[in-house]
Amino acid sequence: MEMNVKIVAIIISIIALSYAIPMDAKYDYDPRPSVAYPGLCDAVAYDINIDLTPPYNSINNASVRITLTHEIEVDMVLLDFEVSMSCDSVIMTHPIYDYWFMCDFRHLGDTLVVELPITSAPGDTFFLTFHYHGLPTGGYYYETNHLGDYVIYTLSWPSNARCWFPCIDFPADKATATITITAPSNLDVAANGTMVTHHFVMAQPICSYNICFAAADYAFWENFSGSGVPIWYFAYPEDSVEAAYDWGRTPEMVDSFEMYFGEYPFDRYGMATTPFGLGGMEHQTMTFLGDGIVRGDRRYEDVVAHELSHSWFGNSVGLADWRDFWVNEGFATFAEFVFTEIFSGDIEAADYRSGTQYRYMISGENFPMYDPDEYLSYTCYNKGGCVLEMLRFLMGDSLFFAAVREWTGRYRYRTVTTDSLKALMEEFYGSSLDWFFDQWVYQPGYPTLKYSYASWRSGESFFAILRIDQDNTSGPDVFITPVEIEIETEAGSIWDTIWLDTLSEEFVWELSDSLIRFVIDPNYRILRNAVRVTSVDEFSQKPAFDISIEPNPFNQTCRILIPGDSETSKNAEIFDQSGRLIQKFANVDNEILWDASGLPSATYFVRVSAGKSAVIKRVLNLR
Ligand SMILES: [Zn+2]
């Protein structure tokens, strides 16, 4: 075959994680330990050269030059490199010497041990060039797509970059990179970075799992966001009309996300189809989308939005530790919510959150988001997105999104942990979020809210009472959270926000018309299962007894007089104007002396229940 050679060089930067890597046994989903990290050296740059020659299932001729720095004196370097690959030679060059050295090396399991022929002094930078070949067991694939054409591509997340080039295979180690792919002329190449003639150039740092390339027969086109970010598209020629439609709103997505998340962090964005089903992988500046999601009907547009959002969350702001993986996927799932809100509206966004919650709950997963039992899980993705939505609900849009923009600005091209997120959110929230992160991030589960309600008419007034019991199957006994409540009445809906912080709580409202029903968290702002529990006394409009309060208004103390025999057990509760229960009297007689001297001047509600009947009266404390 004639090899009309096409040279493609790419300079790469940081890391990113995936939407849903296909559930296919050939991929290894679990992060693996890195022998090279934390090691003696940091990688500063990778210059990867791969000559694509048949047979394409193996890498036959490749080299990588790694620029390394170190803070202490070194005479040895450890790198991650899969045992199935063969290293042919290692050459060291050092800026203070004008010649090169051949290095001794040993391949021990998946670790490459390089003995340096000279000792490098603390603070020095030097270069190691590896020539290698071999049959990758993961990370690099040669496959036929659904059209019968072959595609050569890489998919290194989470720890499979080491399967196709020697590296420090851990997300906290970011370096710049260039990739030069020499391919036959019938293959187009997509990779990280921007291209000048036949060279891709990208100057920002990247981590090992984000370094990628794909070579196939591609149709290529380009357009720009309103803010001027170039966007490159690589689709199979036969699918390109469908792909152009499916990806058609990417420029608007970039502009929208810039408003919410801050400036797009790289020189360009891009997407390429590769044969891996329904998933996507957000390689920095060059997302790979499984060719199964190109349908020509935008049904997987949320995946396009998800992968794009990783540019901010996961790629520019990267992970320092795999245990915090939920931060990447939580933000990307949250970005799906934002995308739906902007492009389809609030009702569709609430529906979308509802579906996201539902899939998490029926998954049966029961482990914390932090250091998860399973990485590609509903816990890290769906629950993660809901937890960020709850933070938004707690803080309010202006504070929350200001914090998010600070997050993408302060940690641009850097790496983070859950603690960095908590600290930054606390700065904006103005007080501790220990309780929030403890219950949602470090504990499993979600609250099950069992609620019931009742309403009465009393003179010209209507009263409604809502009871919520938490019945949580895992996680804390009591979740602390604000909850939005819609009170539907004959005169229209009233919206209120209550705080849940005990196992069983009651809230009372005085209404201008009769109650139709309560809706708990109608917009799915909270990750919860809300179950209505009906009881016989619901909607009991006519209490069987009445109470009187003397005097009313009162100053500091008053008497609550309850008729009826002393056999029936009677309980009384006092609520403040916001509907919060402030005092309880159990098993009371026919009279209660209520001392309200510690309470401010205000209207209060007194609720007395006897057997299955209850009555509510308003009382005014005037001091
Ligand atoms: Zn993702």
Residues whose N, C-alpha, C, O or C-beta is under 5 A from the ligand:
A	BS01	ZN	L17 S18 Y19 E329 A332
